[in-house]
Amino acid sequence: MIEVFKTNVTDHEVANMLLDQIHLTFIGYQANFDLEDCDKILRVCFDSGIIQPSLIIGLLKYFKYEAEILQENELSPIEEILLVK
């Protein structure tokens, strides 16, 4: 399963810290940021089950950042291709 979030993270160091926290907190999750995207995308993948978006949103909120689920119809054509792969 893949979940895509729109965030307000703009700093690469902050993004790396948040990725570390996601990977430590949610064993098996693979996550990455695309800070070049206008929506500062966070992609989270979990091959072994369901992602609970509220927990990811809560984790970012704990560190004073915002995240919301990016609806499929909000994805650019390139993002849609990347999600398929």
SEGU-499700 format. One record per residue: residue number from 1; x, y negated, z of N, C-alpha, C, O, CB in turn. Coordinates in nm, 3 decimals. Glycine has a CB too. Layout:
// residues N
+------+---------+---------+---------+---------+---------+---------+---------+---------+---------+---------+---------+---------+---------+---------+---------+
| resi |      nX |      nY |      nZ |     caX |     caY |     caZ |      cX |      cY |      cZ |      oX |      oY |      oZ |     cbX |     cbY |     cbZ |
+------+---------+---------+---------+---------+---------+---------+---------+---------+---------+---------+---------+---------+---------+---------+---------+
|  NUM |       X |       Y |       Z |       X |       Y |       Z |       X |       Y |       Z |       X |       Y |       Z |       X |       Y |       Z |
...
+------+---------+---------+---------+---------+---------+---------+---------+---------+---------+---------+---------+---------+---------+---------+---------+
//
This chain:
// residues 85
+------+---------+---------+---------+---------+---------+---------+---------+---------+---------+---------+---------+---------+---------+---------+---------+
| resi |      nX |      nY |      nZ |     caX |     caY |     caZ |      cX |      cY |      cZ |      oX |      oY |      oZ |     cbX |     cbY |     cbZ |
+------+---------+---------+---------+---------+---------+---------+---------+---------+---------+---------+---------+---------+---------+---------+---------+
|    1 |   0.084 |   0.117 |   0.000 |   0.000 |   0.000 |   0.000 |   0.088 |  -0.124 |   0.000 |   0.194 |  -0.127 |   0.064 |  -0.095 |   0.000 |   0.121 |
|    2 |   0.045 |  -0.225 |  -0.072 |   0.115 |  -0.353 |  -0.076 |   0.017 |  -0.462 |  -0.037 |  -0.097 |  -0.465 |  -0.083 |   0.176 |  -0.381 |  -0.218 |
|    3 |   0.064 |  -0.552 |   0.049 |  -0.016 |  -0.669 |   0.087 |   0.068 |  -0.792 |   0.057 |   0.188 |  -0.794 |   0.085 |  -0.060 |  -0.664 |   0.238 |
|    4 |   0.006 |  -0.895 |   0.000 |   0.076 |  -1.016 |  -0.038 |   0.018 |  -1.133 |   0.042 |  -0.103 |  -1.151 |   0.050 |   0.066 |  -1.043 |  -0.191 |
|    5 |   0.109 |  -1.211 |   0.100 |   0.069 |  -1.323 |   0.184 |   0.124 |  -1.454 |   0.129 |   0.235 |  -1.460 |   0.075 |   0.116 |  -1.303 |   0.328 |
|    6 |   0.045 |  -1.558 |   0.144 |   0.087 |  -1.695 |   0.116 |   0.136 |  -1.750 |   0.250 |   0.066 |  -1.737 |   0.351 |  -0.031 |  -1.784 |   0.054 |
|    7 |   0.255 |  -1.811 |   0.253 |   0.311 |  -1.859 |   0.380 |   0.357 |  -2.004 |   0.367 |   0.355 |  -2.063 |   0.259 |   0.429 |  -1.770 |   0.424 |
|    8 |   0.399 |  -2.060 |   0.479 |   0.460 |  -2.193 |   0.478 |   0.609 |  -2.186 |   0.513 |   0.667 |  -2.286 |   0.556 |   0.387 |  -2.285 |   0.575 |
|    9 |   0.669 |  -2.070 |   0.495 |   0.813 |  -2.052 |   0.522 |   0.892 |  -2.108 |   0.404 |   0.867 |  -2.071 |   0.289 |   0.847 |  -1.899 |   0.545 |
|   10 |   0.986 |  -2.197 |   0.432 |   1.064 |  -2.259 |   0.325 |   1.214 |  -2.236 |   0.339 |   1.289 |  -2.255 |   0.243 |   1.037 |  -2.406 |   0.320 |
|   11 |   1.259 |  -2.195 |   0.456 |   1.400 |  -2.182 |   0.484 |   1.444 |  -2.036 |   0.473 |   1.378 |  -1.947 |   0.528 |   1.433 |  -2.237 |   0.624 |
|   12 |   1.553 |  -2.011 |   0.404 |   1.601 |  -1.874 |   0.383 |   1.644 |  -1.807 |   0.514 |   1.622 |  -1.688 |   0.533 |   1.718 |  -1.874 |   0.285 |
|   13 |   1.706 |  -1.883 |   0.604 |   1.746 |  -1.825 |   0.732 |   1.624 |  -1.783 |   0.813 |   1.624 |  -1.677 |   0.875 |   1.831 |  -1.926 |   0.813 |
|   14 |   1.521 |  -1.866 |   0.813 |   1.397 |  -1.832 |   0.884 |   1.334 |  -1.709 |   0.819 |   1.288 |  -1.619 |   0.890 |   1.297 |  -1.952 |   0.881 |
|   15 |   1.332 |  -1.705 |   0.687 |   1.275 |  -1.590 |   0.616 |   1.348 |  -1.462 |   0.655 |   1.284 |  -1.360 |   0.679 |   1.283 |  -1.612 |   0.463 |
|   16 |   1.480 |  -1.467 |   0.662 |   1.558 |  -1.349 |   0.700 |   1.529 |  -1.307 |   0.843 |   1.520 |  -1.187 |   0.872 |   1.708 |  -1.376 |   0.683 |
|   17 |   1.514 |  -1.403 |   0.934 |   1.481 |  -1.372 |   1.073 |   1.343 |  -1.305 |   1.080 |   1.325 |  -1.207 |   1.151 |   1.484 |  -1.500 |   1.160 |
|   18 |   1.247 |  -1.360 |   1.005 |   1.112 |  -1.302 |   1.005 |   1.112 |  -1.162 |   0.945 |   1.043 |  -1.073 |   0.994 |   1.015 |  -1.392 |   0.927 |
|   19 |   1.189 |  -1.141 |   0.839 |   1.200 |  -1.007 |   0.781 |   1.258 |  -0.908 |   0.882 |   1.211 |  -0.795 |   0.894 |   1.288 |  -1.011 |   0.653 |
|   20 |   1.361 |  -0.952 |   0.955 |   1.418 |  -0.865 |   1.059 |   1.312 |  -0.829 |   1.162 |   1.302 |  -0.713 |   1.203 |   1.538 |  -0.935 |   1.128 |
|   21 |   1.233 |  -0.927 |   1.203 |   1.128 |  -0.902 |   1.302 |   1.021 |  -0.807 |   1.249 |   0.975 |  -0.718 |   1.321 |   1.064 |  -1.035 |   1.344 |
|   22 |   0.983 |  -0.825 |   1.123 |   0.884 |  -0.735 |   1.062 |   0.938 |  -0.593 |   1.059 |   0.867 |  -0.499 |   1.095 |   0.849 |  -0.782 |   0.918 |
|   23 |   1.062 |  -0.577 |   1.015 |   1.120 |  -0.443 |   1.004 |   1.140 |  -0.377 |   1.140 |   1.128 |  -0.255 |   1.152 |   1.254 |  -0.450 |   0.930 |
|   24 |   1.170 |  -0.456 |   1.243 |   1.186 |  -0.400 |   1.378 |   1.051 |  -0.366 |   1.442 |   1.039 |  -0.267 |   1.514 |   1.261 |  -0.499 |   1.467 |
|   25 |   0.952 |  -0.447 |   1.415 |   0.821 |  -0.430 |   1.478 |   0.737 |  -0.324 |   1.410 |   0.665 |  -0.249 |   1.476 |   0.746 |  -0.562 |   1.478 |
|   26 |   0.746 |  -0.318 |   1.279 |   0.661 |  -0.227 |   1.200 |   0.751 |  -0.128 |   1.126 |   0.790 |  -0.151 |   1.012 |   0.571 |  -0.307 |   1.100 |
|   27 |   0.782 |  -0.020 |   1.192 |   0.871 |   0.082 |   1.136 |   0.811 |   0.137 |   1.005 |   0.695 |   0.177 |   1.001 |   0.895 |   0.197 |   1.238 |
|   28 |   0.892 |   0.136 |   0.901 |   0.847 |   0.187 |   0.772 |   0.800 |   0.079 |   0.676 |   0.787 |   0.105 |   0.556 |   0.738 |   0.285 |   0.792 |
|   29 |   0.775 |  -0.042 |   0.728 |   0.735 |  -0.152 |   0.639 |   0.858 |  -0.202 |   0.563 |   0.967 |  -0.211 |   0.619 |   0.670 |  -0.269 |   0.721 |
|   30 |   0.839 |  -0.233 |   0.437 |   0.941 |  -0.299 |   0.357 |   0.884 |  -0.435 |   0.321 |   0.771 |  -0.444 |   0.271 |   0.982 |  -0.215 |   0.228 |
|   31 |   0.960 |  -0.539 |   0.346 |   0.908 |  -0.674 |   0.323 |   1.013 |  -0.760 |   0.255 |   1.133 |  -0.739 |   0.271 |   0.864 |  -0.739 |   0.455 |
|   32 |   0.966 |  -0.858 |   0.179 |   1.055 |  -0.956 |   0.118 |   0.979 |  -1.085 |   0.095 |   0.857 |  -1.086 |   0.081 |   1.115 |  -0.904 |  -0.014 |
|   33 |   1.054 |  -1.195 |   0.090 |   0.999 |  -1.326 |   0.062 |   1.037 |  -1.369 |  -0.079 |   1.144 |  -1.332 |  -0.129 |   1.048 |  -1.430 |   0.164 |
|   34 |   0.950 |  -1.445 |  -0.141 |   0.982 |  -1.515 |  -0.265 |   0.960 |  -1.663 |  -0.236 |   0.851 |  -1.717 |  -0.257 |   0.892 |  -1.465 |  -0.387 |
|   35 |   1.065 |  -1.729 |  -0.188 |   1.054 |  -1.869 |  -0.150 |   1.057 |  -1.962 |  -0.270 |   1.029 |  -2.081 |  -0.256 |   1.165 |  -1.905 |  -0.055 |
|   36 |   1.090 |  -1.909 |  -0.386 |   1.087 |  -1.990 |  -0.509 |   0.944 |  -2.008 |  -0.559 |   0.916 |  -2.104 |  -0.631 |   1.174 |  -1.924 |  -0.618 |
|   37 |   0.856 |  -1.919 |  -0.522 |   0.715 |  -1.927 |  -0.561 |   0.650 |  -2.043 |  -0.486 |   0.685 |  -2.071 |  -0.371 |   0.640 |  -1.793 |  -0.532 |
|   38 |   0.556 |  -2.111 |  -0.549 |   0.490 |  -2.225 |  -0.486 |   0.412 |  -2.185 |  -0.361 |   0.387 |  -2.269 |  -0.275 |   0.395 |  -2.292 |  -0.586 |
|   39 |   0.375 |  -2.058 |  -0.349 |   0.300 |  -2.009 |  -0.232 |   0.390 |  -1.946 |  -0.126 |   0.341 |  -1.893 |  -0.027 |   0.197 |  -1.908 |  -0.276 |
|   40 |   0.523 |  -1.952 |  -0.147 |   0.619 |  -1.896 |  -0.051 |   0.576 |  -1.755 |  -0.011 |   0.549 |  -1.727 |   0.106 |   0.631 |  -1.987 |   0.074 |
|   41 |   0.570 |  -1.669 |  -0.109 |   0.512 |  -1.534 |  -0.098 |   0.591 |  -1.444 |  -0.003 |   0.714 |  -1.440 |  -0.005 |   0.505 |  -1.470 |  -0.235 |
|   42 |   0.516 |  -1.371 |   0.078 |   0.569 |  -1.261 |   0.158 |   0.499 |  -1.136 |   0.109 |   0.376 |  -1.126 |   0.113 |   0.547 |  -1.283 |   0.314 |
|   43 |   0.578 |  -1.039 |   0.061 |   0.522 |  -0.910 |   0.017 |   0.560 |  -0.804 |   0.120 |   0.675 |  -0.795 |   0.163 |   0.575 |  -0.870 |  -0.125 |
|   44 |   0.461 |  -0.726 |   0.158 |   0.485 |  -0.619 |   0.255 |   0.434 |  -0.489 |   0.194 |   0.321 |  -0.481 |   0.146 |   0.414 |  -0.648 |   0.393 |
|   45 |   0.520 |  -0.387 |   0.195 |   0.487 |  -0.257 |   0.139 |   0.499 |  -0.152 |   0.249 |   0.590 |  -0.157 |   0.332 |   0.580 |  -0.221 |   0.017 |
|   46 |   0.404 |  -0.057 |   0.249 |   0.408 |   0.053 |   0.344 |   0.359 |   0.177 |   0.272 |   0.240 |   0.188 |   0.241 |   0.322 |   0.024 |   0.473 |
|   47 |   0.450 |   0.271 |   0.246 |   0.417 |   0.390 |   0.169 |   0.339 |   0.495 |   0.249 |   0.276 |   0.583 |   0.191 |   0.543 |   0.452 |   0.116 |
|   48 |   0.344 |   0.485 |   0.381 |   0.289 |   0.591 |   0.464 |   0.155 |   0.557 |   0.530 |   0.112 |   0.629 |   0.620 |   0.386 |   0.627 |   0.570 |
|   49 |   0.090 |   0.451 |   0.487 |  -0.036 |   0.418 |   0.552 |  -0.087 |   0.281 |   0.514 |  -0.051 |   0.224 |   0.411 |  -0.021 |   0.426 |   0.699 |
|   50 |  -0.173 |   0.230 |   0.600 |  -0.239 |   0.103 |   0.574 |  -0.167 |  -0.009 |   0.648 |  -0.127 |   0.007 |   0.763 |  -0.387 |   0.110 |   0.617 |
|   51 |  -0.150 |  -0.121 |   0.581 |  -0.093 |  -0.241 |   0.641 |  -0.206 |  -0.316 |   0.711 |  -0.314 |  -0.332 |   0.655 |  -0.022 |  -0.332 |   0.534 |
|   52 |  -0.180 |  -0.360 |   0.831 |  -0.279 |  -0.439 |   0.905 |  -0.239 |  -0.586 |   0.893 |  -0.154 |  -0.634 |   0.967 |  -0.288 |  -0.395 |   1.055 |
|   53 |  -0.303 |  -0.658 |   0.799 |  -0.264 |  -0.798 |   0.774 |  -0.268 |  -0.886 |   0.898 |  -0.185 |  -0.975 |   0.914 |  -0.353 |  -0.857 |   0.669 |
|   54 |  -0.364 |  -0.863 |   0.986 |  -0.376 |  -0.948 |   1.105 |  -0.252 |  -0.940 |   1.193 |  -0.216 |  -1.037 |   1.259 |  -0.499 |  -0.909 |   1.186 |
|   55 |  -0.185 |  -0.824 |   1.194 |  -0.063 |  -0.810 |   1.274 |   0.053 |  -0.888 |   1.213 |   0.132 |  -0.948 |   1.285 |  -0.026 |  -0.663 |   1.288 |
|   56 |   0.063 |  -0.886 |   1.081 |   0.168 |  -0.965 |   1.012 |   0.141 |  -1.114 |   1.033 |   0.232 |  -1.190 |   1.065 |   0.172 |  -0.931 |   0.858 |
|   57 |   0.017 |  -1.154 |   1.015 |  -0.021 |  -1.295 |   1.035 |   0.009 |  -1.336 |   1.179 |   0.060 |  -1.446 |   1.203 |  -0.172 |  -1.318 |   1.002 |
|   58 |  -0.023 |  -1.250 |   1.275 |   0.004 |  -1.278 |   1.416 |   0.152 |  -1.290 |   1.446 |   0.193 |  -1.375 |   1.526 |  -0.057 |  -1.171 |   1.502 |
|   59 |   0.233 |  -1.206 |   1.385 |   0.378 |  -1.212 |   1.405 |   0.432 |  -1.346 |   1.357 |   0.509 |  -1.411 |   1.427 |   0.448 |  -1.096 |   1.333 |
|   60 |   0.393 |  -1.386 |   1.235 |   0.440 |  -1.516 |   1.184 |   0.389 |  -1.629 |   1.272 |   0.462 |  -1.724 |   1.298 |   0.394 |  -1.536 |   1.039 |
|   61 |   0.265 |  -1.619 |   1.316 |   0.207 |  -1.723 |   1.401 |   0.285 |  -1.735 |   1.533 |   0.304 |  -1.845 |   1.584 |   0.057 |  -1.692 |   1.430 |
|   62 |   0.329 |  -1.624 |   1.587 |   0.408 |  -1.624 |   1.710 |   0.534 |  -1.710 |   1.692 |   0.577 |  -1.777 |   1.785 |   0.447 |  -1.480 |   1.749 |
|   63 |   0.591 |  -1.708 |   1.572 |   0.711 |  -1.786 |   1.543 |   0.678 |  -1.923 |   1.482 |   0.764 |  -1.989 |   1.426 |   0.802 |  -1.708 |   1.448 |
|   64 |   0.551 |  -1.963 |   1.494 |   0.504 |  -2.097 |   1.452 |   0.498 |  -2.114 |   1.300 |   0.517 |  -2.225 |   1.249 |   0.594 |  -2.203 |   1.511 |
|   65 |   0.473 |  -2.005 |   1.228 |   0.456 |  -2.012 |   1.083 |   0.319 |  -1.959 |   1.046 |   0.257 |  -1.883 |   1.121 |   0.567 |  -1.931 |   1.010 |
|   66 |   0.272 |  -2.000 |   0.931 |   0.140 |  -1.961 |   0.885 |   0.150 |  -1.859 |   0.773 |   0.244 |  -1.861 |   0.693 |   0.060 |  -2.083 |   0.839 |
|   67 |   0.052 |  -1.770 |   0.770 |   0.041 |  -1.673 |   0.661 |  -0.106 |  -1.643 |   0.641 |  -0.184 |  -1.638 |   0.737 |   0.122 |  -1.542 |   0.691 |
|   68 |  -0.143 |  -1.622 |   0.518 |  -0.279 |  -1.579 |   0.486 |  -0.271 |  -1.483 |   0.368 |  -0.180 |  -1.491 |   0.286 |  -0.372 |  -1.701 |   0.453 |
|   69 |  -0.367 |  -1.394 |   0.362 |  -0.369 |  -1.297 |   0.253 |  -0.390 |  -1.372 |   0.122 |  -0.480 |  -1.455 |   0.110 |  -0.479 |  -1.189 |   0.274 |
|   70 |  -0.307 |  -1.341 |   0.025 |  -0.323 |  -1.398 |  -0.108 |  -0.412 |  -1.303 |  -0.187 |  -0.377 |  -1.188 |  -0.210 |  -0.184 |  -1.419 |  -0.179 |
|   71 |  -0.526 |  -1.353 |  -0.226 |  -0.622 |  -1.270 |  -0.300 |  -0.567 |  -1.237 |  -0.438 |  -0.492 |  -1.316 |  -0.497 |  -0.759 |  -1.343 |  -0.313 |
|   72 |  -0.604 |  -1.120 |  -0.489 |  -0.551 |  -1.075 |  -0.619 |  -0.575 |  -1.175 |  -0.730 |  -0.490 |  -1.193 |  -0.816 |  -0.613 |  -0.943 |  -0.658 |
|   73 |  -0.690 |  -1.242 |  -0.729 |  -0.719 |  -1.337 |  -0.837 |  -0.635 |  -1.464 |  -0.824 |  -0.641 |  -1.550 |  -0.912 |  -0.868 |  -1.372 |  -0.839 |
|   74 |  -0.558 |  -1.477 |  -0.716 |  -0.469 |  -1.591 |  -0.699 |  -0.328 |  -1.562 |  -0.749 |  -0.245 |  -1.653 |  -0.754 |  -0.465 |  -1.632 |  -0.554 |
|   75 |  -0.301 |  -1.438 |  -0.786 |  -0.167 |  -1.401 |  -0.830 |  -0.140 |  -1.450 |  -0.971 |  -0.229 |  -1.452 |  -1.056 |  -0.148 |  -1.250 |  -0.821 |
|   76 |  -0.016 |  -1.488 |  -0.994 |   0.025 |  -1.524 |  -1.129 |   0.043 |  -1.395 |  -1.209 |   0.058 |  -1.288 |  -1.149 |   0.156 |  -1.609 |  -1.127 |
|   77 |   0.043 |  -1.401 |  -1.340 |   0.064 |  -1.280 |  -1.421 |   0.194 |  -1.207 |  -1.388 |   0.197 |  -1.084 |  -1.390 |   0.063 |  -1.316 |  -1.568 |
|   78 |   0.299 |  -1.281 |  -1.359 |   0.427 |  -1.218 |  -1.326 |   0.416 |  -1.143 |  -1.194 |   0.467 |  -1.032 |  -1.181 |   0.539 |  -1.323 |  -1.319 |
|   79 |   0.348 |  -1.203 |  -1.094 |   0.331 |  -1.136 |  -0.966 |   0.249 |  -1.008 |  -0.981 |   0.277 |  -0.908 |  -0.915 |   0.265 |  -1.229 |  -0.865 |
|   80 |   0.148 |  -1.012 |  -1.066 |   0.066 |  -0.892 |  -1.089 |   0.151 |  -0.780 |  -1.147 |   0.135 |  -0.664 |  -1.109 |  -0.053 |  -0.924 |  -1.184 |
|   81 |   0.241 |  -0.814 |  -1.239 |   0.330 |  -0.713 |  -1.297 |   0.423 |  -0.656 |  -1.191 |   0.445 |  -0.535 |  -1.186 |   0.413 |  -0.774 |  -1.413 |
|   82 |   0.478 |  -0.743 |  -1.104 |   0.568 |  -0.698 |  -0.999 |   0.498 |  -0.607 |  -0.899 |   0.560 |  -0.514 |  -0.847 |   0.628 |  -0.818 |  -0.926 |
|   83 |   0.372 |  -0.632 |  -0.872 |   0.297 |  -0.548 |  -0.778 |   0.272 |  -0.410 |  -0.833 |   0.265 |  -0.313 |  -0.758 |   0.166 |  -0.613 |  -0.743 |
|   84 |   0.259 |  -0.399 |  -0.964 |   0.234 |  -0.270 |  -1.026 |   0.356 |  -0.180 |  -1.015 |   0.344 |  -0.059 |  -1.003 |   0.193 |  -0.287 |  -1.173 |
|   85 |   0.475 |  -0.241 |  -1.020 |   0.600 |  -0.163 |  -1.017 |   0.631 |  -0.110 |  -0.882 |   0.733 |  -0.043 |  -0.864 |   0.715 |  -0.247 |  -1.064 |
+------+---------+---------+---------+---------+---------+---------+---------+---------+---------+---------+---------+---------+---------+---------+---------+
//
